[in-house]
Amino acid sequence: MILFVIVAVLCIILGLVMIFKPEEYYTMTQSWKHNERTDPSETYLKRTRAAGVVLTVGVSVLLILFLYTGLK
């Protein structure tokens, strides 16, 4: 149970980074693939933010359900 909560919190943090700092997420995950310094496209930023919302909301709902059903 505690491992699930830890992983869920880490996923929520990752989702929040994707929403509020997509440029940093790009630096962590994609920038090493390019020799020259390039900035992420607007499409990449929008899709990363959308994925962050899905991840944050989805994991939050799962965490709430897990904690709610686990406490009964």
C-alpha positions in Angstrom: 0.0 0.0 0.0 2.7 2.5 0.9 4.6 1.8 -2.3 1.5 2.6 -4.4 1.1 5.9 -2.5 4.7 6.8 -3.1 4.6 6.0 -6.8 1.3 7.8 -7.2 2.7 11.0 -5.5 5.8 10.8 -7.8 3.5 10.5 -10.8 1.4 13.5 -9.7 4.6 15.5 -9.3 5.7 14.5 -12.8 2.3 15.5 -14.1 2.6 18.9 -12.4 6.0 19.4 -14.0 4.5 18.5 -17.4 1.8 21.1 -16.9 3.7 24.0 -15.4 7.3 23.5 -16.7 7.0 21.6 -20.1 10.4 23.2 -21.2 12.1 21.5 -18.2 10.4 18.2 -19.0 11.7 18.6 -22.6 15.2 19.2 -21.3 15.0 16.1 -19.1 13.6 13.7 -21.6 14.2 14.9 -25.2 17.1 17.4 -25.5 19.8 14.7 -25.3 18.6 13.4 -28.7 19.8 16.6 -30.5 23.4 17.7 -31.1 22.4 21.4 -31.3 20.4 23.3 -28.7 16.8 23.4 -29.9 13.7 24.6 -28.2 10.5 22.5 -28.1 7.8 23.3 -30.6 4.5 24.8 -29.6 2.8 21.6 -30.5 5.1 19.7 -28.2 4.4 22.1 -25.3 0.6 21.8 -25.8 0.7 18.0 -26.0 3.0 17.8 -23.0 0.6 20.0 -20.9 -2.4 17.9 -22.0 -0.6 14.7 -21.1 0.3 16.2 -17.7 -3.3 17.0 -17.0 -4.4 13.5 -17.9 -1.6 12.0 -15.8 -2.3 14.2 -12.8 -6.1 13.8 -12.8 -5.9 10.1 -13.6 -3.4 9.2 -10.8 -5.2 11.5 -8.4 -8.5 9.7 -8.9 -6.8 6.3 -8.6 -5.1 7.4 -5.4 -8.3 8.7 -3.9 -10.2 5.6 -4.8 -7.4 3.4 -3.5 -7.2 5.2 -0.2 -11.0 5.4 0.2 -11.5 1.7 -0.4 -8.5 0.8 1.6 -9.7 2.6 4.7 -13.0 0.6 4.9 
